[in-house]
Amino acid sequence: MVYRAPRVAPASGLPPERRGKVVGRFCLTCSNVYPLYAPAHKGKPFYGKDHVATTCTHEGEEFSEGVAWWEPAVEVGREDESTKA
């Protein structure tokens, strides 16, 4: 069986040329990615850890604009060969 995980990262973690389309919301506290249609940080993320010992401190909070604990999750683009050292 093959498990596939999307290559996503918080938008601020990538240079603009490597950012793909926005695919979800990245919680900066627990590193889970929630779908764009999810109104709040609750339920099962579509990408993240399978087993979590404690819940995230933002569990149940709404994804409102301007808060510092989440940001858009974007697809990671391929690295250009000319930028490799």
Buried (B, 14 or more C-beta within 10 A) or exposed (E): EEEEEEEBBBBEBBEEEBBBEBBBBBBEEBBBBBBEEBEEBBEEBBBBEEEEEEEBEBBEBEBEEEEEBBBBBBBBBEEEEEEEE
